Amino acid sequence: MLRAMKTHYDYLVIGGGSGGVASARRAAKHGASALVIEAKAMGGTCVNVGCVPKKIMWYTSDMASKLRIAKEYGFGQVEPEYANSFDWARIKQKRDAYIARLNGIYERNMTKEGVDFVYGYARFNKDGAVEVTAKDNSVTTYTADNILIATGGAPVKLDVPGAGLGIDSDGFFALEEQPKRVAVVGAGYIGIEFAGVFNGLGSETHLIIRGDTVLRKFDDLIQQTITDKYIKSGINLHKRSSVTHVTKNADGSLKVELNGGASEIEVDTLIWTVGRKSLIPLGVKEIGLKLNSHDQVLVDEYQQTNVPKVFSLGDVVGNVELTPVAIATGRRLSNRLFGPEQFAKQKMDFENIPSVVFSHPQSGTIGLTEKEAIEKYGADDIKVYTSKFTSMYYAMVEDVEHKDPTAYKLVCLKSQNEKVIGLHIVGDDSAEILQGFGVAVKMGATKQDFDNCVAIHPTSAEELVTMT
């Protein structure tokens, strides 16, 4: 394992996630000496227990959905044989091997670009230096002209009796076998993605949410479309429900009590997806670092904390908790710190950032929701275009249960030539579709600009440039 060759650097990064590594590599390209300190595995949440392995599991579940309708396109009967042939342990083994390769790629890229790295737990001492405790309990102290805190976050569990009997989102990726019955707690994107994966792969799936719809931070079109689809696809959706007690049965299964014992379900696995907390390096009080009420690091628009020469970005700060945002922010920070004068004022723009949920079907969003637009500009200045239909992909499919909905919405500002200030889509390939339309919205496209683009036929995305 490569270790640092010295103890003082131009740039010291605590956290080997995507944002921290990207920032260190960019600093090195500008000629700065850089050190990355990582406690576990390079790549952070996204690579190890987030975006990457999650997307592999989404692909796996999506493959199952394709097998279900294969006969509709003239192939031989696939169900129910395919369900009995799925090997969870095998896909986990292959997925873990893929992640291990990515960890190695992160290390090799840093080595190639002159970035040193060490593994261990970092803490600040009273002098503002960073002490790193390795697995063998040895401690090495490092100093730097500039320090970046990019330590990310970690999942949390509800504080209810028996909560420890459940697992969190990290635990999902450690499952050695597929549970026959599973309960997912939480209406956010992580819970919705997990529930979709389990249901697609044939597990009896329970989704426990506090409100009436899932994905409540998203536009109503996305909330309602995904909620309705999940119910129709067989997910047991427990609305206006909360877990109040968890106990283990004699056979190892779990009894999950809802709403103070008013109802209960029995499952093999319980997964908490009720939020995440910031992972703050130890000893931040030693340097007087200011945090908000959620224990997130307070920074200005240039990622500067209240402590001179100490910066922070990514999930540990909050704001927009997306891997590409952390990467872009980290690169801009290093451009300012170590790059030529032309980068002196470069900063991250957190407006109009596209994001997707790998639900079943996928959902994507950029800009303001309809409600947010009305609150900001007033109902009279907002024009909304919507379209709901069934993709041609399902033209040969007779079973309605196996047809995923498609729904699109444009939120436009009348006073600015119907500038598109919000775009929300649900349907197959939404993630790929949104990337291109995200560029248009970021550039300030109007509804007329959308209309002026000739439709590609037959596609679902053409509906976005033909809505009236």
C-alpha positions as CSV (number, residue, x, y, z in Angstrom):
1,M,0.0,0.0,0.0
2,L,1.5,3.3,-1.1
3,R,2.3,5.7,1.8
4,A,3.2,9.3,1.8
5,M,6.9,10.0,1.3
6,K,6.9,13.3,3.3
7,T,4.8,15.0,6.0
8,H,4.2,18.5,4.6
9,Y,2.2,19.2,1.5
10,D,0.7,22.1,-0.4
11,Y,-2.7,20.4,-0.3
12,L,-4.0,17.8,2.2
13,V,-7.3,16.2,1.4
14,I,-9.2,14.3,4.1
15,G,-11.5,11.8,2.3
16,G,-10.8,9.7,-0.7
17,G,-14.2,10.1,-2.3
18,S,-14.8,11.3,-5.8
19,G,-14.8,15.0,-4.8
20,G,-11.6,14.8,-2.7
21,V,-9.7,12.7,-5.2
22,A,-10.7,14.9,-8.1
23,S,-9.6,18.0,-6.2
24,A,-6.2,16.4,-5.3
25,R,-5.6,15.3,-8.9
26,R,-6.4,18.7,-10.2
27,A,-4.1,20.3,-7.7
28,A,-1.3,18.0,-8.8
29,K,-1.8,18.9,-12.4
30,H,-1.2,22.5,-11.4
31,G,2.1,21.5,-9.8
32,A,1.0,21.3,-6.2
33,S,2.1,18.5,-3.8
34,A,-1.0,16.7,-2.7
35,L,-1.9,14.0,-0.1
36,V,-5.2,12.1,0.2
37,I,-6.1,10.5,3.5
38,E,-8.8,7.8,3.3
39,A,-10.2,5.7,6.1
40,K,-11.7,2.8,4.2
41,A,-11.6,2.4,0.4
42,M,-10.9,4.9,-2.4
43,G,-13.9,6.2,-4.3
44,G,-16.0,7.0,-1.2
45,T,-19.7,6.3,-1.0
46,C,-20.5,6.5,-4.7
47,V,-18.0,3.9,-5.8
48,N,-18.2,1.5,-2.8
49,V,-21.8,1.7,-1.4
50,G,-23.6,4.1,-3.6
51,C,-24.1,5.1,-7.2
52,V,-22.0,2.4,-8.9
53,P,-23.1,-0.8,-7.1
54,K,-26.6,0.5,-6.9
55,K,-26.7,1.0,-10.7
56,I,-25.5,-2.5,-11.2
57,M,-28.4,-3.8,-9.1
58,W,-30.8,-1.6,-11.0
59,Y,-29.5,-3.1,-14.3
60,T,-30.0,-6.6,-12.7
61,S,-33.6,-5.9,-11.8
62,D,-34.2,-4.2,-15.2
63,M,-32.9,-7.4,-16.9
64,A,-35.6,-9.3,-15.0
65,S,-38.3,-7.0,-16.3
66,K,-37.1,-7.5,-19.8
67,L,-37.3,-11.3,-19.4
68,R,-40.9,-11.0,-18.2
69,I,-42.0,-9.5,-21.6
70,A,-39.6,-11.4,-23.8
71,K,-42.4,-13.8,-24.9
72,E,-44.4,-10.8,-26.1
73,Y,-41.7,-10.2,-28.7
74,G,-41.8,-13.7,-30.0
75,F,-39.3,-15.4,-27.8
76,G,-40.0,-18.6,-26.0
77,Q,-41.6,-18.7,-22.5
78,V,-39.1,-17.4,-20.0
79,E,-41.2,-17.1,-16.8
80,P,-41.3,-18.6,-14.3
81,E,-38.1,-20.4,-14.9
82,Y,-35.9,-17.3,-14.9
83,A,-37.0,-16.4,-11.3
84,N,-35.6,-19.7,-10.0
85,S,-32.3,-19.3,-11.9
86,F,-31.4,-15.9,-10.5
87,D,-28.2,-16.1,-8.4
88,W,-27.9,-13.2,-6.0
89,A,-24.6,-14.4,-4.6
90,R,-23.1,-14.6,-8.1
91,I,-24.0,-11.1,-9.0
92,K,-22.7,-9.8,-5.7
93,Q,-19.4,-11.5,-6.2
94,K,-19.0,-10.0,-9.7
95,R,-20.2,-6.6,-8.5
96,D,-17.7,-6.6,-5.6
97,A,-14.9,-7.6,-8.0
98,Y,-15.8,-4.7,-10.2
99,I,-15.8,-2.3,-7.3
100,A,-12.4,-3.6,-6.2
101,R,-11.1,-2.9,-9.8
102,L,-12.4,0.7,-9.5
103,N,-10.6,1.1,-6.1
104,G,-7.4,0.1,-7.8
105,I,-8.0,2.5,-10.7
106,Y,-8.4,5.4,-8.2
107,E,-5.0,4.4,-6.6
108,R,-3.2,4.1,-10.0
109,N,-4.6,7.4,-11.3
110,M,-3.3,9.2,-8.3
111,T,0.0,7.5,-8.4
112,K,0.4,8.4,-12.1
113,E,-0.4,12.0,-11.5
114,G,1.9,12.4,-8.4
115,V,-0.7,12.4,-5.7
116,D,0.3,10.6,-2.5
117,F,-2.3,8.7,-0.4
118,V,-2.5,7.0,2.9
119,Y,-5.1,4.9,4.6
120,G,-6.2,5.7,8.2
121,Y,-8.4,7.8,10.4
122,A,-7.6,11.5,10.4
123,R,-8.1,14.0,13.3
124,F,-6.9,17.5,13.9
125,N,-4.6,18.3,16.8
126,K,-4.5,21.5,18.8
127,D,-1.8,22.9,16.4
128,G,-4.0,22.5,13.4
129,A,-2.0,19.6,12.0
130,V,-3.6,16.3,10.9
131,E,-2.8,13.1,12.8
132,V,-3.5,9.9,10.9
133,T,-4.0,6.6,12.8
134,A,-3.3,3.5,10.6
135,K,-4.7,0.0,11.0
136,D,-1.6,-0.9,13.0
137,N,-2.4,2.0,15.4
138,S,0.7,3.9,14.3
139,V,0.2,7.6,14.1
140,T,1.7,10.0,11.6
141,T,1.3,13.7,11.7
142,Y,0.9,15.8,8.5
143,T,0.8,19.5,7.9
144,A,-0.3,21.4,4.8
145,D,-0.6,24.9,3.4
146,N,-4.2,24.1,2.5
147,I,-6.6,21.5,3.9
148,L,-9.8,20.1,2.3
149,I,-12.4,18.3,4.4
150,A,-14.3,16.0,2.0
151,T,-15.3,13.1,4.3
152,G,-18.8,12.6,3.0
153,G,-21.7,11.1,5.0
154,A,-23.1,7.9,6.4
155,P,-26.6,6.5,6.7
156,V,-28.6,6.7,9.9
157,K,-31.3,4.6,11.5
158,L,-34.4,5.6,13.4
159,D,-34.1,5.7,17.2
160,V,-36.8,3.0,17.9
161,P,-36.6,-0.2,20.0
162,G,-35.0,-2.9,17.9
163,A,-33.6,-0.6,15.2
164,G,-30.3,-2.4,15.3
165,L,-32.0,-5.5,13.9
166,G,-32.3,-3.7,10.6
167,I,-29.5,-2.7,8.2
168,D,-28.8,0.5,6.5
169,S,-28.0,1.3,2.8
170,D,-24.4,0.2,3.3
171,G,-25.7,-3.1,4.6
172,F,-27.7,-3.7,1.5
173,F,-24.5,-4.2,-0.5
174,A,-23.3,-6.7,2.1
175,L,-26.3,-9.0,1.7
176,E,-25.0,-12.4,0.7
177,E,-28.4,-13.7,-0.3
178,Q,-31.7,-12.2,-1.6
179,P,-34.3,-11.9,1.1
180,K,-37.6,-13.4,0.3
181,R,-39.4,-10.7,2.2
182,V,-38.0,-7.3,2.8
183,A,-39.2,-4.0,4.3
184,V,-37.7,-0.7,3.2
185,V,-38.3,2.3,5.4
186,G,-38.1,5.8,3.7
187,A,-39.6,7.7,0.8
188,G,-36.4,9.2,-0.5
189,Y,-34.5,8.2,-3.6
190,I,-32.4,5.5,-1.9
191,G,-35.4,3.6,-0.5
192,I,-37.3,3.9,-3.8
193,E,-34.4,2.5,-5.7
194,F,-33.9,-0.4,-3.3
195,A,-37.6,-1.2,-3.3
196,G,-37.7,-1.2,-7.1
197,V,-34.7,-3.6,-7.2
198,F,-36.1,-6.1,-4.7
199,N,-39.6,-6.0,-6.3
200,G,-38.2,-6.5,-9.8
201,L,-36.2,-9.5,-8.6
202,G,-39.2,-11.2,-7.0
203,S,-38.9,-10.4,-3.3
204,E,-42.0,-9.6,-1.4
205,T,-41.4,-6.0,-0.9
206,H,-42.8,-3.6,1.7
207,L,-42.2,0.2,1.5
208,I,-43.0,2.2,4.6
209,I,-43.4,5.9,4.2
210,R,-44.7,8.7,6.4
211,G,-46.7,10.5,3.8
212,D,-49.0,9.6,0.9
213,T,-46.4,9.7,-1.9
214,V,-42.7,8.8,-2.5
215,L,-40.0,11.2,-3.5
216,R,-41.6,14.1,-1.8
217,K,-38.8,16.6,-2.7
218,F,-39.6,16.1,-6.4
219,D,-42.3,17.5,-8.6
220,D,-45.8,16.2,-8.0
221,L,-45.7,14.5,-11.5
222,I,-42.8,12.4,-10.4
223,Q,-44.2,11.7,-6.9
224,Q,-47.6,10.5,-8.1
225,T,-46.4,8.6,-11.2
226,I,-43.9,6.6,-9.3
227,T,-46.2,6.0,-6.3
228,D,-49.0,4.7,-8.5
229,K,-46.6,2.5,-10.5
230,Y,-45.0,1.0,-7.5
231,I,-48.5,0.0,-6.1
232,K,-49.5,-1.5,-9.5
233,S,-46.2,-3.4,-9.7
234,G,-47.0,-5.2,-6.5
235,I,-45.0,-3.3,-3.9
236,N,-46.8,-3.2,-0.5
237,L,-46.9,0.5,0.1
238,H,-47.6,1.4,3.7
239,K,-48.6,5.1,3.6
240,R,-48.7,7.4,6.6
241,S,-46.8,4.8,8.6
242,S,-43.8,4.7,10.8
243,V,-41.9,1.9,12.5
244,T,-42.2,1.9,16.3
245,H,-40.7,-1.4,17.3
246,V,-38.7,-4.2,15.8
247,T,-38.3,-7.7,17.3
248,K,-36.7,-10.9,16.1
249,N,-38.7,-14.1,15.8
250,A,-37.5,-17.5,16.8
251,D,-36.9,-18.4,13.1
252,G,-34.7,-15.3,12.6
253,S,-37.3,-13.3,10.8
254,L,-38.3,-9.8,12.0
255,K,-41.6,-8.5,13.3
256,V,-41.9,-4.8,12.3
257,E,-44.6,-2.9,14.2
258,L,-46.1,0.1,12.6
259,N,-47.8,3.1,14.2
260,G,-47.5,2.0,17.8
261,G,-48.6,-1.6,17.1
262,A,-51.7,-0.7,15.1
263,S,-50.3,-3.1,12.4
264,E,-47.3,-5.3,11.8
265,I,-45.5,-7.1,9.1
266,E,-43.0,-10.0,9.1
267,V,-39.9,-9.9,6.9
268,D,-36.5,-11.4,6.5
269,T,-34.7,-8.1,6.2
270,L,-35.4,-4.6,7.3
271,I,-33.6,-1.7,5.6
272,W,-33.4,1.8,6.9
273,T,-33.2,4.5,4.3
274,V,-34.3,7.5,6.4
275,G,-31.5,9.9,5.8
276,R,-27.7,10.5,6.1
277,K,-25.4,12.3,8.4
278,S,-22.2,14.1,7.8
279,L,-19.0,12.4,8.7
280,I,-17.0,15.0,10.5
281,P,-13.3,14.4,11.1
282,L,-12.3,14.1,14.7
283,G,-10.8,17.1,16.4
284,V,-12.6,19.8,14.5
285,K,-13.2,21.6,17.8
286,E,-9.4,21.8,18.1
287,I,-9.4,24.2,15.1
288,G,-12.7,25.9,15.9
289,L,-14.5,24.7,12.8
290,K,-18.1,25.9,12.6
291,L,-20.9,23.5,11.8
292,N,-24.6,24.0,11.3
293,S,-27.4,22.4,13.3
294,H,-27.1,19.2,11.1
295,D,-23.4,18.9,11.9
296,Q,-22.5,19.9,8.3
297,V,-19.5,22.1,7.7
298,L,-20.4,25.8,7.0
299,V,-18.7,27.2,3.9
300,D,-19.0,30.2,1.7
301,E,-19.5,30.2,-2.1
302,Y,-15.8,29.3,-2.5
303,Q,-15.8,26.4,-0.1
304,Q,-13.9,28.4,2.5
305,T,-14.7,27.5,6.1
306,N,-14.4,29.9,9.0
307,V,-10.8,28.6,9.5
308,P,-8.2,30.1,7.2
309,K,-6.8,27.7,4.6
310,V,-9.4,25.0,5.5
311,F,-12.0,24.2,2.9
312,S,-14.8,21.7,2.6
313,L,-17.1,20.3,0.0
314,G,-19.4,17.3,-0.9
315,D,-21.8,15.5,1.4
316,V,-20.1,16.7,4.5
317,V,-21.3,20.2,3.5
318,G,-24.7,19.2,2.2
319,N,-26.3,21.5,-0.4
320,V,-26.4,19.3,-3.5
321,E,-25.3,15.8,-2.5
322,L,-24.3,14.4,-5.9
323,T,-21.0,12.8,-6.9
324,P,-20.6,14.9,-10.1
325,V,-21.3,18.1,-8.1
326,A,-18.5,17.2,-5.6
327,I,-16.1,16.4,-8.5
328,A,-16.8,19.7,-10.3
329,T,-16.6,21.7,-7.1
330,G,-13.3,20.1,-6.1
331,R,-11.7,20.8,-9.4
332,R,-12.8,24.4,-9.3
333,L,-11.4,24.8,-5.8
334,S,-8.0,23.5,-6.9
335,N,-8.1,25.7,-10.0
336,R,-8.5,28.7,-7.7
337,L,-5.9,27.6,-5.2
338,F,-3.2,26.4,-7.5
339,G,-4.1,27.3,-11.1
340,P,-3.3,30.4,-13.2
341,E,-4.8,33.8,-12.5
342,Q,-7.6,33.2,-14.9
343,F,-9.2,30.7,-12.4
344,A,-9.0,33.1,-9.4
345,K,-12.8,33.6,-9.3
346,Q,-14.0,30.3,-10.7
347,K,-16.7,28.8,-8.6
348,M,-19.4,26.1,-8.7
349,D,-22.8,27.1,-9.9
350,F,-25.4,25.1,-7.9
351,E,-28.4,26.2,-10.0
352,N,-30.1,23.9,-12.5
353,I,-28.2,20.7,-11.7
354,P,-29.9,17.7,-13.3
355,S,-30.4,14.6,-11.1
356,V,-32.1,11.3,-11.6
357,V,-33.6,8.5,-9.5
358,F,-33.1,5.0,-10.7
359,S,-36.6,4.0,-9.8
360,H,-38.7,1.6,-12.0
361,P,-39.1,3.4,-14.3
362,Q,-36.4,6.0,-14.0
363,S,-37.2,9.6,-13.0
364,G,-35.3,12.8,-13.8
365,T,-35.5,16.4,-12.9
366,I,-33.8,19.8,-13.4
367,G,-34.8,23.2,-12.2
368,L,-37.8,24.2,-10.2
369,T,-40.8,22.1,-9.4
370,E,-44.2,23.5,-10.4
371,K,-44.9,24.4,-6.8
372,E,-41.5,26.1,-6.4
373,A,-42.0,28.1,-9.6
374,I,-45.4,29.3,-8.5
375,E,-44.0,30.3,-5.0
376,K,-41.2,32.2,-6.6
377,Y,-42.8,33.9,-9.6
378,G,-46.6,33.6,-9.0
379,A,-49.1,31.4,-10.7
380,D,-50.0,34.0,-13.3
381,D,-46.4,34.0,-14.7
382,I,-46.1,30.2,-15.0
383,K,-47.1,28.0,-17.9
384,V,-47.0,24.3,-17.5
385,Y,-46.9,21.7,-20.3
386,T,-47.5,18.0,-19.5
387,S,-47.8,14.8,-21.4
388,K,-48.5,11.2,-20.2
389,F,-48.4,8.2,-22.5
390,T,-47.2,4.6,-22.9
391,S,-43.9,4.2,-24.7
392,M,-43.8,2.3,-28.0
393,Y,-41.5,-0.2,-26.2
394,Y,-44.7,-1.7,-24.8
395,A,-46.6,-1.9,-28.0
396,M,-46.4,-5.6,-28.2
397,V,-47.0,-6.1,-24.4
398,E,-50.6,-7.1,-23.5
399,D,-50.2,-7.4,-19.7
400,V,-50.8,-3.9,-18.3
401,E,-48.9,-4.7,-15.2
402,H,-45.7,-4.9,-17.2
403,K,-46.1,-1.6,-18.9
404,D,-44.2,1.3,-17.3
405,P,-45.7,4.8,-17.6
406,T,-44.1,7.8,-19.2
407,A,-44.9,11.3,-18.0
408,Y,-43.2,14.6,-18.9
409,K,-43.6,18.2,-17.6
410,L,-42.1,21.5,-18.7
411,V,-42.4,24.5,-16.3
412,C,-42.1,27.7,-18.2
413,L,-41.8,31.4,-17.2
414,K,-44.1,33.5,-19.3
415,S,-42.4,36.8,-18.6
416,Q,-39.2,35.5,-20.1
417,N,-40.5,34.2,-23.4
418,E,-41.5,30.9,-21.7
419,K,-38.0,30.1,-20.6
420,V,-37.9,26.5,-19.3
421,I,-37.2,26.8,-15.6
422,G,-38.2,23.2,-14.7
423,L,-38.2,19.9,-16.5
424,H,-39.4,16.7,-14.9
425,I,-39.6,13.3,-16.6
426,V,-40.6,9.7,-15.7
427,G,-40.1,6.8,-18.0
428,D,-37.7,4.4,-19.6
429,D,-34.2,5.9,-20.3
430,S,-35.0,9.1,-18.4
431,A,-31.5,9.4,-17.1
432,E,-30.0,9.4,-20.6
433,I,-32.7,11.7,-22.0
434,L,-32.2,14.2,-19.2
435,Q,-28.4,14.7,-19.8
436,G,-29.1,16.3,-23.2
437,F,-32.1,18.3,-22.1
438,G,-30.1,19.4,-19.0
439,V,-27.7,21.2,-21.3
440,A,-30.6,23.1,-22.9
441,V,-32.1,24.2,-19.6
442,K,-28.7,25.2,-18.3
443,M,-28.3,27.4,-21.4
444,G,-31.6,29.1,-20.8
445,A,-33.7,27.5,-23.5
446,T,-37.3,28.6,-24.1
447,K,-40.3,26.6,-25.0
448,Q,-39.9,27.9,-28.5
449,D,-36.3,26.6,-28.6
450,F,-37.6,23.2,-27.7
451,D,-40.3,23.4,-30.4
452,N,-37.7,24.5,-33.0
453,C,-35.8,21.2,-32.5
454,V,-37.0,18.6,-35.0
455,A,-38.3,15.6,-33.2
456,I,-36.6,12.2,-33.5
457,H,-39.3,9.7,-34.4
458,P,-40.3,7.3,-33.0
459,T,-38.9,8.0,-29.5
460,S,-40.3,8.9,-26.2
461,A,-38.1,12.0,-25.9
462,E,-39.6,13.6,-29.0
463,E,-42.6,14.4,-26.8
464,L,-40.5,17.0,-25.0
465,V,-40.2,19.0,-28.3
466,T,-43.8,18.6,-29.5
467,M,-45.9,19.4,-26.4
468,T,-48.7,21.9,-26.9
